[in-house]
Amino acid sequence: MLVMPGAGSVYLQEMRAMKQIKKVNKEGMRQNNIRLMFETICRNEGITRAQLVAETKMSEMTVGRSVDFLLKSDLVLDRLNDSNNDVGRPASRLYLSRNFVNIGVSLESGGVSIGLVDSYGGVLQCHRHRFQTEGMAPEEVLGIAAEQIEEFVREHAPEGAQAIGMAIPGLIDYRNGYVRLSSQLNWADVPAAEILRKNPFIPDVIIENDVKARALGENRFGSRKESKSSVLLNIGNGVGAGVVVEGEIYRGKKNYAGEIGHTMLSANNRICRCGRKGCIEATISQPAVLREARIVDPDIDIAGIEAAYRKGEVWTATLLNIVAEYILTVVNILANTYAPDVIVLCGSLVEQCEALRDIIMEQYRKQYPSIFNDLFSLEFSEFGTNGDLIGAAAIAFDHNIMQHIANPMFLK
């Protein structure tokens, strides 16, 4: 048999490569199994091993190994449920460990907020530093943020921080840590993560769009965390949506999914800052609502609209009913586009105006049978002003969990 020169060595190299691929695939499968177990426990607090087998459709051995890893890593706890009414030995149930905490940061034009958040989305510590970013260079703004983060880490994480999550408004290249465009901060192509990492107290930072981060936080920690898919509609100075499917942010091309603010909603004469008429942002954002209200009362704010509505001033009822109708039109579009389990409304407009929330729900209940499908529920966020912090911590939460699963020494 004729053997070409070097053929044996090439064959051996190919065999070694195939073995390496199998090894990598096996390790990837192990990590995916552990992550699936962890996420299932997150969404089903107090779940038993038998229930994990039924929920994940995996073998008892696979579930057992994955759970053992999570227990040894102190990511979950194993407790006997004394209230179990079953005959025989009480079932052992799995819960998240509160020892796994993450740092979330929210950066906006009004300053920086930093929070220490536990594995249930509870804010354990919070620090807010107010300053106006207008007229400041991005490096200067991020330098101030880094100093505040360092101070926070020194006080609340003396052993050092894991990766930190940061929520920033705008178009974000989350893989490379770039702020591609932020109209609120007036930034373009800013390497935010690189600038922040120059501070030794910030070993790693994951930059994410604020609405997408909050959407993940609602899905991970919110009142409907058992939902596999959810949509967050944020209505504040702008309007944006965040979509989470099977625990993952749906990003679309170039992370552009959810940027709905400049979609035409109505052929009205409301001029948007983008130059078009009838955009969602020009119709239902907080500035748009105030612009309409100030035609009647030039000095009114959102609290003033609320007070006038409670006094029975007819024009406020007309305004809020129109705004609610437009908001539900957007909700209907999102519901039929993504078919989520739940749509969560948040943002300064709905959080500051209880009357608007009441009208939205009243209209929703009336329209539900004829207009909306019966696949989702409509809710309001319960996070309030901590929403972006909790969302940023959720970004860190997911990153740090995966780092730990890949390297058990990561959190040691």
C-alpha positions as CSV (number, residue, x, y, z in Angstrom):
1,M,0.0,0.0,0.0
2,L,1.3,3.4,-1.0
3,V,1.4,5.9,1.8
4,M,1.8,9.5,0.9
5,P,4.5,11.3,2.9
6,G,3.1,12.9,6.0
7,A,-0.2,11.2,5.6
8,G,0.0,9.5,9.0
9,S,0.7,12.7,10.8
10,V,-2.2,14.4,9.0
11,Y,-4.5,11.6,10.0
12,L,-3.4,11.8,13.7
13,Q,-3.9,15.6,13.6
14,E,-7.4,15.1,12.3
15,M,-8.2,12.5,14.9
16,R,-6.9,14.7,17.7
17,A,-9.0,17.6,16.3
18,M,-12.1,15.4,16.3
19,K,-11.5,14.4,19.9
20,Q,-11.1,18.0,20.9
21,I,-14.3,18.9,19.1
22,K,-16.1,16.1,21.0
23,K,-14.6,17.3,24.2
24,V,-15.7,20.9,23.6
25,N,-19.2,19.7,22.6
26,K,-19.5,17.6,25.7
27,E,-18.4,20.5,27.9
28,G,-20.8,22.8,26.1
29,M,-23.6,20.4,26.7
30,R,-22.7,20.1,30.4
31,Q,-22.8,23.9,30.7
32,N,-26.1,24.2,28.9
33,N,-27.6,21.5,31.2
34,I,-26.5,23.3,34.3
35,R,-27.8,26.7,33.0
36,L,-31.1,25.1,32.2
37,M,-31.4,23.7,35.7
38,F,-30.5,27.0,37.2
39,E,-33.0,29.0,35.1
40,T,-35.7,26.4,35.9
41,I,-35.0,26.8,39.6
42,C,-35.1,30.6,39.2
43,R,-38.6,30.4,37.7
44,N,-39.9,27.7,40.0
45,E,-38.8,28.5,43.5
46,G,-39.1,25.5,45.8
47,I,-39.0,22.9,42.9
48,T,-38.1,19.3,43.6
49,R,-35.7,17.2,41.7
50,A,-38.5,15.1,40.4
51,Q,-40.3,18.2,39.2
52,L,-37.0,19.3,37.5
53,V,-36.9,16.0,35.6
54,A,-40.5,16.5,34.5
55,E,-40.0,20.2,33.6
56,T,-36.7,19.8,31.7
57,K,-37.4,16.4,30.2
58,M,-33.9,15.3,31.2
59,S,-32.8,12.1,32.9
60,E,-32.6,11.8,36.6
61,M,-28.8,11.4,36.3
62,T,-28.3,14.6,34.3
63,V,-30.5,16.6,36.7
64,G,-28.7,15.1,39.7
65,R,-25.3,16.0,38.4
66,S,-26.3,19.5,37.4
67,V,-28.0,20.2,40.8
68,D,-25.0,18.8,42.7
69,F,-22.8,21.3,40.8
70,L,-25.2,24.2,41.7
71,L,-25.3,23.1,45.4
72,K,-21.5,22.8,45.7
73,S,-21.1,26.2,44.0
74,D,-23.5,27.8,46.6
75,L,-25.8,29.0,43.8
76,V,-28.8,27.1,45.1
77,L,-29.9,25.8,48.4
78,D,-31.5,22.4,49.3
79,R,-34.2,22.5,52.0
80,L,-36.8,20.1,53.3
81,N,-40.3,21.5,53.0
82,D,-41.9,21.0,56.4
83,S,-45.3,22.0,55.0
84,N,-45.3,19.1,52.6
85,N,-48.6,17.2,53.0
86,D,-47.5,14.1,51.0
87,V,-47.3,10.8,52.7
88,G,-43.8,9.7,53.7
89,R,-40.5,11.6,53.8
90,P,-40.9,15.3,53.0
91,A,-39.6,16.3,49.5
92,S,-36.3,18.2,49.3
93,R,-36.8,21.5,47.5
94,L,-34.4,23.8,45.7
95,Y,-34.1,27.6,46.2
96,L,-31.8,30.3,45.0
97,S,-29.0,31.3,47.3
98,R,-29.1,34.9,48.4
99,N,-25.3,34.8,48.7
100,F,-25.0,35.4,44.9
101,V,-25.2,39.2,44.5
102,N,-24.4,41.4,41.5
103,I,-23.8,45.1,40.9
104,G,-25.9,47.0,38.5
105,V,-25.3,50.5,37.2
106,S,-27.6,52.9,35.5
107,L,-26.1,55.8,33.6
108,E,-28.3,58.6,32.2
109,S,-28.2,62.3,31.5
110,G,-29.1,63.1,35.1
111,G,-26.3,61.1,36.7
112,V,-25.4,57.5,37.8
113,S,-27.1,55.0,40.1
114,I,-25.4,51.9,41.5
115,G,-27.0,49.0,43.3
116,L,-26.1,45.7,44.9
117,V,-28.9,43.3,43.9
118,D,-29.5,39.8,45.2
119,S,-30.5,36.7,43.3
120,Y,-34.2,37.5,43.8
121,G,-33.9,41.0,42.4
122,G,-33.9,42.7,45.8
123,V,-31.8,45.9,46.0
124,L,-29.6,45.5,49.1
125,Q,-27.7,48.7,48.7
126,C,-28.2,51.7,46.5
127,H,-26.2,54.9,45.7
128,R,-27.3,57.7,43.4
129,H,-24.9,60.5,42.3
130,R,-26.7,63.3,40.5
131,F,-24.9,65.4,38.0
132,Q,-25.7,66.9,34.6
133,T,-23.9,65.3,31.7
134,E,-24.8,68.0,29.2
135,G,-21.7,69.6,27.8
136,M,-19.3,67.0,29.2
137,A,-17.1,64.7,27.1
138,P,-18.0,61.0,27.4
139,E,-14.6,60.2,29.0
140,E,-15.4,62.8,31.7
141,V,-18.8,61.3,32.4
142,L,-17.5,57.8,32.5
143,G,-14.6,58.9,34.7
144,I,-17.1,60.2,37.3
145,A,-19.2,57.0,37.0
146,A,-16.0,54.9,37.5
147,E,-15.1,56.8,40.6
148,Q,-18.6,56.3,42.0
149,I,-18.5,52.6,41.2
150,E,-15.1,52.3,42.9
151,E,-16.4,54.0,46.0
152,F,-19.4,51.6,46.0
153,V,-17.3,48.5,45.5
154,R,-14.9,49.5,48.3
155,E,-17.8,49.9,50.7
156,H,-20.1,47.0,49.7
157,A,-17.9,44.5,47.9
158,P,-14.5,44.7,49.7
159,E,-13.3,41.4,48.3
160,G,-13.7,42.8,44.8
161,A,-16.5,42.9,42.2
162,Q,-17.4,40.3,39.6
163,A,-18.5,41.6,36.2
164,I,-20.7,44.7,36.5
165,G,-23.8,45.4,34.4
166,M,-24.4,48.9,33.1
167,A,-27.6,50.2,31.5
168,I,-27.3,53.1,29.1
169,P,-30.0,54.7,26.9
170,G,-29.3,54.3,23.1
171,L,-28.1,51.9,20.5
172,I,-25.6,49.6,22.2
173,D,-23.0,47.2,20.7
174,Y,-23.1,45.0,23.8
175,R,-20.5,42.5,22.5
176,N,-17.8,45.2,22.2
177,G,-19.0,47.5,24.9
178,Y,-19.7,50.5,22.6
179,V,-22.4,53.1,22.8
180,R,-23.0,53.5,19.1
181,L,-25.6,56.3,19.5
182,S,-27.3,57.9,22.5
183,S,-29.4,60.9,21.7
184,Q,-30.0,61.4,25.5
185,L,-26.3,61.6,26.3
186,N,-25.4,63.0,22.8
187,W,-22.8,60.3,22.3
188,A,-21.7,58.5,19.2
189,D,-19.3,55.5,18.9
190,V,-18.0,55.7,22.5
191,P,-15.9,52.7,23.7
192,A,-17.6,52.9,27.2
193,A,-16.5,49.5,28.5
194,E,-12.9,50.0,27.5
195,I,-12.9,53.4,29.3
196,L,-14.5,52.0,32.5
197,R,-12.1,49.0,32.6
198,K,-9.2,51.4,33.1
199,N,-10.3,51.6,36.7
200,P,-8.8,48.5,38.6
201,F,-12.0,48.2,40.7
202,I,-14.0,47.5,37.5
203,P,-12.6,44.1,36.3
204,D,-15.2,43.8,33.6
205,V,-18.4,45.6,32.7
206,I,-21.2,44.5,30.4
207,I,-22.9,47.5,28.6
208,E,-26.5,47.1,27.6
209,N,-29.4,49.3,26.3
210,D,-31.4,50.4,29.3
211,V,-34.8,49.1,28.0
212,K,-33.4,45.7,27.1
213,A,-31.7,45.4,30.5
214,R,-34.9,46.3,32.3
215,A,-36.8,43.8,30.1
216,L,-34.4,41.0,31.2
217,G,-34.8,42.2,34.9
218,E,-38.6,42.0,34.7
219,N,-38.4,38.6,33.1
220,R,-35.8,37.3,35.6
221,F,-37.0,38.9,38.8
222,G,-40.5,40.4,38.2
223,S,-43.8,39.2,39.5
224,R,-44.3,37.0,36.4
225,K,-40.8,35.5,36.3
226,E,-42.3,32.1,35.5
227,S,-43.2,33.5,32.1
228,K,-41.0,32.1,29.3
229,S,-41.5,35.1,27.1
230,S,-42.3,38.7,27.9
231,V,-42.3,42.2,26.4
232,L,-41.5,45.4,28.3
233,L,-42.9,48.7,26.9
234,N,-41.1,51.6,28.4
235,I,-42.8,55.0,28.1
236,G,-40.8,57.9,29.4
237,N,-38.8,60.6,27.7
238,G,-38.8,58.2,24.8
239,V,-40.5,55.0,23.9
240,G,-38.9,51.6,23.5
241,A,-39.6,47.9,23.9
242,G,-37.6,45.0,25.2
243,V,-38.4,41.4,24.2
244,V,-37.2,38.3,26.2
245,V,-37.8,34.8,24.8
246,E,-36.8,31.7,26.8
247,G,-34.8,33.8,29.2
248,E,-32.8,35.5,26.4
249,I,-33.0,39.1,25.1
250,Y,-34.3,39.1,21.5
251,R,-31.9,41.5,19.7
252,G,-32.6,41.3,16.0
253,K,-30.0,42.7,13.6
254,K,-27.5,45.0,15.2
255,N,-29.3,44.8,18.5
256,Y,-32.0,47.0,17.0
257,A,-35.1,45.0,18.1
258,G,-37.5,47.1,20.2
259,E,-36.5,50.5,18.8
260,I,-40.1,51.3,18.0
261,G,-40.2,55.0,19.0
262,H,-40.0,56.3,15.5
263,T,-42.5,53.9,14.0
264,M,-45.5,55.8,12.7
265,L,-48.5,55.3,14.9
266,S,-51.0,57.9,13.6
267,A,-51.4,60.3,10.8
268,N,-51.6,63.2,13.2
269,N,-49.8,66.5,13.0
270,R,-47.5,65.9,16.0
271,I,-43.9,66.6,14.8
272,C,-41.3,64.2,16.1
273,R,-37.7,65.1,16.8
274,C,-36.7,62.8,13.9
275,G,-38.5,65.2,11.6
276,R,-41.5,62.9,10.8
277,K,-45.1,63.2,11.9
278,G,-47.1,60.8,14.0
279,C,-44.3,58.7,15.5
280,I,-45.0,56.7,18.6
281,E,-42.6,58.8,20.5
282,A,-44.3,62.0,19.3
283,T,-47.6,60.7,20.4
284,I,-47.3,58.8,23.8
285,S,-44.0,59.8,25.3
286,Q,-44.0,62.0,28.5
287,P,-42.8,65.1,26.6
288,A,-45.5,64.5,24.0
289,V,-48.2,64.3,26.6
290,L,-46.9,67.4,28.4
291,R,-46.8,69.3,25.1
292,E,-50.6,68.6,24.6
293,A,-51.4,69.4,28.3
294,R,-49.5,72.7,28.2
295,I,-51.8,73.9,25.4
296,V,-54.4,74.3,28.2
297,D,-52.0,75.0,31.2
298,P,-48.5,76.2,30.2
299,D,-47.0,75.3,33.6
300,I,-48.5,71.9,34.2
301,D,-46.4,68.8,34.9
302,I,-47.4,65.1,35.2
303,A,-48.4,65.5,38.8
304,G,-50.5,68.5,37.8
305,I,-52.3,66.4,35.2
306,E,-53.0,63.8,37.8
307,A,-54.3,66.4,40.3
308,A,-56.5,68.1,37.7
309,Y,-58.0,64.7,36.7
310,R,-58.8,63.9,40.3
311,K,-60.6,67.3,40.5
312,G,-62.7,66.4,37.6
313,E,-61.3,68.7,35.0
314,V,-62.8,67.3,31.8
315,W,-59.9,68.1,29.4
316,T,-57.5,65.9,31.4
317,A,-59.9,62.9,31.1
318,T,-60.1,63.5,27.3
319,L,-56.3,63.7,27.1
320,L,-55.6,60.6,29.2
321,N,-58.2,58.6,27.4
322,I,-56.6,59.4,24.0
323,V,-53.1,58.6,25.4
324,A,-54.4,55.3,26.8
325,E,-56.0,54.4,23.5
326,Y,-52.7,55.0,21.7
327,I,-50.7,53.0,24.3
328,L,-53.1,50.0,23.9
329,T,-52.7,50.2,20.1
330,V,-48.9,49.8,20.6
331,V,-49.6,47.0,23.1
332,N,-51.8,45.3,20.5
333,I,-49.0,45.5,17.9
334,L,-46.4,44.0,20.3
335,A,-48.8,41.3,21.4
336,N,-49.6,40.2,17.8
337,T,-45.9,40.5,16.7
338,Y,-44.3,38.6,19.5
339,A,-47.2,36.6,21.2
340,P,-45.6,36.9,24.7
341,D,-47.0,35.5,28.0
342,V,-47.0,39.0,29.5
343,I,-46.5,42.6,28.5
344,V,-45.2,44.9,31.2
345,L,-45.6,48.7,31.1
346,C,-43.1,50.9,32.8
347,G,-41.4,54.3,32.4
348,S,-41.9,57.7,34.0
349,L,-45.2,58.5,32.4
350,V,-47.1,55.5,33.6
351,E,-45.2,55.4,37.0
352,Q,-46.0,59.0,37.8
353,C,-49.6,59.1,36.6
354,E,-51.9,56.6,38.5
355,A,-54.9,58.0,36.7
356,L,-53.4,57.0,33.3
357,R,-52.7,53.4,34.7
358,D,-56.3,53.2,35.8
359,I,-57.7,54.3,32.4
360,I,-55.3,51.9,30.5
361,M,-56.6,48.9,32.5
362,E,-60.2,50.0,32.2
363,Q,-59.9,50.3,28.4
364,Y,-57.9,47.1,28.3
365,R,-60.6,45.1,30.1
366,K,-63.3,46.5,27.9
367,Q,-61.4,45.8,24.6
368,Y,-59.8,42.5,25.6
369,P,-62.6,40.1,24.4
370,S,-62.9,41.7,20.9
371,I,-59.4,43.2,20.1
372,F,-56.7,41.4,22.1
373,N,-55.8,37.8,21.9
374,D,-56.1,35.7,25.0
375,L,-52.5,34.6,25.1
376,F,-51.0,37.4,27.3
377,S,-51.6,39.4,30.4
378,L,-51.0,43.2,30.7
379,E,-49.2,44.4,33.9
380,F,-47.4,47.4,35.3
381,S,-43.8,47.1,36.6
382,E,-43.4,47.0,40.3
383,F,-39.7,48.0,40.2
384,G,-40.3,51.8,40.1
385,T,-37.1,53.9,40.0
386,N,-34.9,50.9,40.7
387,G,-36.0,49.2,37.4
388,D,-32.8,50.1,35.4
389,L,-30.6,49.1,38.3
390,I,-32.3,45.7,38.7
391,G,-32.1,45.3,34.9
392,A,-28.4,46.1,34.8
393,A,-27.8,43.6,37.7
394,A,-29.7,41.0,35.7
395,I,-27.3,41.5,32.8
396,A,-24.4,41.0,35.2
397,F,-26.3,38.1,36.8
398,D,-26.5,36.1,33.5
399,H,-22.9,36.9,32.6
400,N,-21.5,35.9,36.0
401,I,-23.6,32.7,36.2
402,M,-22.2,31.5,32.8
403,Q,-18.7,32.5,33.8
404,H,-19.0,30.4,36.9
405,I,-20.5,27.4,35.2
406,A,-17.6,27.5,32.7
407,N,-15.1,28.0,35.5
408,P,-16.2,27.0,39.0
409,M,-13.3,29.0,40.5
410,F,-14.7,32.2,39.1
411,L,-16.7,33.0,42.2
412,K,-14.4,31.5,44.8
